[in-house]
Amino acid sequence: MCSVIFSIFYDVTSLLHLNSLKSPDLYVIGLQEVYSGPLRFVSDLVFDNPWSLLFMSALAPRKYIKVSSIRMQGLLLLFFSKLEHVPFIRDIQATYTRTGVFGYWGNKGGVSIRLSFYGHMLCFLNCHLAAHMKYATERVDEFEYIMDTQTFECEKAPRIIDHRLVFWFGDLNFRIQDHGMHFVRTCINNQTYNLLWSKDQLIMMKKKEQMLQEFEEGPLDFQPTYKFDLNSDSYDSSGKKRKPAWTDRILWRLRPKASTHDEPHGNTLDASEVKQLEEDKEYPLKIRQDMYTSIMEYSISDHKPVVGIFTLEMYKTPLVRLQAEGDWSADIDAVVLYSPLQPFPSSTWDWIGLYKVGFTSVSDYITYTWVKDDEVAINEEVIQVYVSKEEIPVQGEECMLCYYSSTLQCIIGISEPFKVSNIASAHSCLFLTSS
């Protein structure tokens, strides 16, 4: 079982459900309208942006690391994982598509992260689509443009739609049309949200757009998340008095199962469908939505944050078992043992890194060694790698080892924690005095 928590919001703290009895395995965090002045944006390209640092500071003590992130002006997508799952996250790629202001400034569009998780191809797409009531068709066009144009260097899933599971979320900007302001607010006050669903533009567009029909969404059993006065739970009181709407949404698409064709001489499948059926059978995947709601107590934006919690049930496929051998200190050369559990594309650029327990990202290694330069095969199952004592800093802390695959561009093995001694050399000394 794997639980996934999605958050679309502009503040942190309890939104991450850090005090829940069961902590999620993954955090996928999508933000829109992040401040994107030129100086801030340039600095964010060089360093981790303040939002990433904020989330890392909250999650790192709980043994999560940031696996990937991507930013396009005001759009930001962050992907965090519990450390125990990192060896099963592979083939990570991220990209973006601009749709706003002639596609140049990037104030509208989509950012995505795709990866293989326990052998399943997953894609997470965070969008900010065109605003205003009259542009429902344009919003669908923008979404389809993003889906059609984003591509990845992955033979099994070169497009978003080729992935086994796609999550689509963000400020999609669909509105409630036809109903007047008084009726909408009355339904909200009475919590009869279902009376508004038939005029929700996204629900309406799903009835006639084939691509939208393949995406599922939980019931909108929470009040519309847009548009609020800042620092308030009151809807827009300005002169514009914008009508409330569910602009902030989370949807998902589980790839349809391959079906047989009725042919005169029996049922046949083409090669791609046969391959898909085999994959579905070998790696079964189930998804369940456990929560879909807005968080009303946060009011630093004119939107209320939306949270979705999902449970994924999937098959696990480890690649490498990794362990530290003997004592580790700056006094003696150290030894790492690793065992390939499944075939994987090894490279001369593979490396094993030493990390402190609680590290936040792949780049946080204390030191590393190139696997192929220093390895000796003990037998067909176990390989030994030496780490020079000069490369081991004096620590006195709990550490762990991670095997990084250059070809797969991810960690594929993690050791159990172990202690690195804080004593470089130990000597016995006898002091004599005489009088």
N, C-alpha and C positions, 0 to 999 in steps of 0.2 A: 504494500500500500504506500502511496506517495501523496501527500497533501500539498496543494499549491495555493498560495494566497496572492491575490492581485489587489493592488491599491492604486487608485487614481486620486491624487490629492495634492495639497499645497502646504501641508504641515505634517509633523511626524507623531511622536509620543505613542499614545495608546492605539493609534491607527494600525500599528504593526501587530496588535494582539499579543504583545510579548508576555502578558500575564496569563495567557490561556493554558489550560491543563496540558494540552498537546500542542507542541510547537510545530509550525509547518516545515516541510522539507525544502521548499523553494519560496522565494519572494520575487515576484515580477512587478516592478514599480514603474508606472507610466505617468509622466507629468507633461502638462501642456502650459503654454504661456509663461515658461520660465524666463526670467529677465534675460534679454539677449542684446544688450547694448554692445557695440563693436569691441570695446576694450574688454568687457567681461567675457565675451564669446571667445576672443583670441586667447585669453588667459586660461579658459576652460579647456581649450584644445591642447595646451601644454601641460597643465596640471589637472588633477582630479577636481571636478567642480564642487562647490560647497554642498550641493544636495548629496552627491556621492559620499563625501566625507561625513556628512551628518548621518546617513543611513549606515555607513560602515562603522561609525562609532557606536551605534546602537546595537548592531548585529554581530560585530566581531567578538565581543565577550561571550556570545552564545554559540560560538563556533560556526559562524557563517562566513563565507568569503564572497567577494564580488567576482563573479565569473566573467561577466561581460557588461559593456555599456555602450551606448551610442547616443550622440546628440546632434540635432540639426536645428540650429537657432533655438527657438522656444520649446522644441520637443526634446524630451529626454526619456530614455528607456534604460532601466537598470535590472540586472539579473543576479540574484544572490542564491547561494546554495549552502545547505549544511555540508560540512567538510566531508562527511562519510559518503556523500553522493558524487563528489567531484571526480573520482576515477571513472565514473560511468557517464560523464558529460563530455562529448567529443564533437569534432568537426564544427566548431563554433564559428559562425560568420555573422556579420552585421552590415546593414546597408540602410539607405534612406532614399526618399523620393520627394522632391519639392513640387507643390502644386499652387502655392500662393504667389501673388504679385508677379505674374508671368514666369513663375518657377525659379526666380533668382534669389529672393531674400530668404525663403524657407520658413515663412511664418505660418504656412499651412502645408500639410503633406503627411508623410508616414515614415516612421523609423522601425526597423525590425531586427530581431535577433533570432537566428535559427541554429539548431544544434541537434545532435543525436543524444537522447537520454535513455539509458538502458536499452539501446538498440532501436529506439523509436525516433522518427524524424518529427521534431516539434518546431513550430514557428510562432513567434510572439510579435504582433503588429500593433504599434501604438500610433493612432492617427489624430490629427486635428484638421477637421474638414471645414468647408465654407460655411460662413455664418448666415443668419437672417432667414426669416420664414419662407421666402419665395424661392429659395435655392435648394429645395429637396432633391430635384433631379440632378443638379450640379454636384451635390454631395455623393450621390450614387456614382456619377461619372468619375469623380475623383477617386473613389474607392476602387472602382474597376480598373482605372488607369494604374493605380499603385499595384494592384494584384497582377496586372498584365506585364508591367515593366520591371518590377524587382526580380532580379535573377541572382543565383548563387552558383559557386563552383562546386557543385555536388551532383554526381551522376544520378543518384537515386531521387533527388528532390531539387531540381534546378529552379523551380518556381514555387511561390508560396503555396499555391493550390496543390502541389505535388506532395506536401507534407502530410504525415499521418494525422497530426492534430494541429490545428491553427487556432490561436486565440487572437481575436480582434477587439480592441478596446481603445478608449480615449474620449476626447471631446468630439463626438461625432456630429454634434450641432443639429440633430433632428428635432423638430418642434411639434407642438400640438396645434393642429390647424382646425378651422371651422368653428370650434367651440369659442364662445366669448369669455372674457376675463372673469365675469361674475360666476359663470357655471364652473370654470376651471377651479377657481379658488374655493367655491362651495364644495366641490368633490374632494379637494385637498383637506379642507377643514373637517369633513365628515369621514375622511379616509376611505372614500369609495373610488379608489384609483381606477378600478376596472372600467368605470364609465368613461374614462378618458382614453383607454387603450386603442379603441377603434379609430381614433383620429390622430394617433401618434404616427408621425411621418415614416419612421423606420418600419413600423409594423405594417403600414399601408404599402410601402414600397416593396416589402418582402413578398407581397401577394403577386407581384407582376415581374419581379426581377429574379431570374433563375439563380444567379450567383448568391444572392442574399438568402434565398430559400434554403440553401445548404447550411446556413449558420443557425445555431440554436441560441436561445436566450432565456434565462429564468424569468418568472413573472415580475412585473414592475410593482411590487408590493411595498413600495416606499415612495415618499413624496418627491415630486420633481426636484432636481438638484440645481436648477438655474431659473431665474436670476435673483440673487439676494443682495440686499444692502450689505456693505462691508461691516464686519464685526456685529452682525445681527442675524436673527432667524426670520426676519421679515423680507418678503419678496419686494422687488423693485418699487421704490416709492418716488423715484425721480419723475420728471415730466414725461419721459418715454413710457414708463409703466409697462415694461416688457412682460409678456405673458410667461408664466412658469412653464418649464419643459424638462423632459428627461434627456438632456444633451449628453450626459456622461454615461457610457454604456460599456458592458463587457459581454461579448458573444464568443462562441466557439464552434468549430467545424471539425467533426471526426470524419475522416475520409470515407466516402461510401464504399461498402464492400463490393468487390468485383462480382458481377452477375453473369450467368451463362446466356448465350444467345440461342434462340430456337431456330435451328437449321433443319432443312429437309432430311438430312442424314444423321440427326442427333445434335446434342448440345456440344458446342465447341467454344474454346476460349483462345484469344490471341496470346502471344508470348508475354506481353506486359501484364495481362490479367492473370495469367498463370503465376507469374512471379509475385504479383500482389496477393493472390490467394495463399501462396506458400508463406509469405511474410506474415499475413494476418494469423495464420495457423501457428507459425513458429513463435511469434511474439504477440500474444493476445494483449489487447489494450482496452480498458474500460474507463469511463469517466463519469463522475457524479458531482453535481454542484450541491454544496452543503450550505452555502450562504450567498445572498445577493442583496445588498442593502446600501443605504447612504449613511454617513456619519454626520449627524446634525450639529454636534457641539463645536465643530471647527468652522471658523467664520472669518479667516483672513483673506478669503477669496469671494468672488461673487458666485462661485460654484461650491457645492458641498461635495466632499470626497465620496467616492463609491468604492466598495470593497466586495470582492467575490472570493469565496473559498471553494476549492475543488479537491476531490480525491481522485487520484489516478491509480489504477491497478495494473501492474506490468511485470514482465519477466526481467530478472537481473542477469547481466552478462559481464563478469569481471575479466580484465585482461592480464594484470600483473599483480603478484603478491610480493611485498617488499618488507624487509626488516633490517634493523641495525644489529650487527653481530658484536658481542663482547662489550667492553667498556669504551666509552668515547671521551676523549679529553685532548687538550693541545699537547700532550706528552708523547703520544704514540699514534702511528698510522691507524686509521679506522677502516672497518670492513662493512660493506653493505651486501646483503644477499637478496637476489630477486629471482622470481620464477615466473616465466610466461605461462599463463593459464589458458590462453587462446592465441592463435596466430594473429599478429598485428604487424604493420609495416614499420619495422625498426629502421633507424637511420644513424649515421655517424654523428648527427647533430642532437641526438637524444641526450638528456642530462638528468642527473639526480640532484635535487636541491635539499639543503638542510633548512628547516623552518622552525621558528618558535611556535609552540602550541598557541592557537588564537590568532594566527596570521590572517590577513584580510584579503590578499590577492596573490596571484601566481608570482608577481614581481617582488614579493616580500622575502625572498630567500636570504639567509645569512651567508651561505656559500653554496657552491655547486661543483659537480665534477662531470666531465664528459664520460658517458657510459662506455663507449667503444674504446676510449684511450686507456682505460684502467681496469678492464674486466678480464676475468679468467673463468672459463667454464669448468666447474667442478664435475658436473655430469650433464646429461641431456635435460635435466629438470631444474637445476640450480646453477645460477651464475653469480660469481663473486666480483665485487667492484671495490677497489682500494681508494681511500680518500687520504691524501697526505696530511700529516699532523700540522704542517704549516698553513693548511687551508681551514683548519678548525679553530675558530676563535674561542677564547675562554668564556664560558657562558654561565654554568651553574644553574641552568634552567631546563624545563621540560621542552623537548624538541621532537620533531618528526621528520621523516624523509618522504619526498614526493618524486615519482618518476614522471618526467615530462617528455611526451612524444612530439618531436618536431614535425613529423608528417601529419599527425592528427591535430597538432596545435592545442594540446590540452594535457592535463595530468591524468595518467591512467593507472596509477598505483600510489597508495599511501600506507605508510607503516604505522604501527602502534606507537604511542608516545614513549620516549625514553629520556633519561637524564644525561646531559653533557656536563662533565665534571668542571668545577670552577678552579681546580688546582692543576696547574700545568705540570709541576713536578713535585713529588713527595720525597723528602729525605729525612733521615733520622740524625739528629745532632746531639752531642753531649758536650756541655760546657763545664769546664773545671776551673775552680778558683783555689787559690792558696793564700795563706796569710803567714 
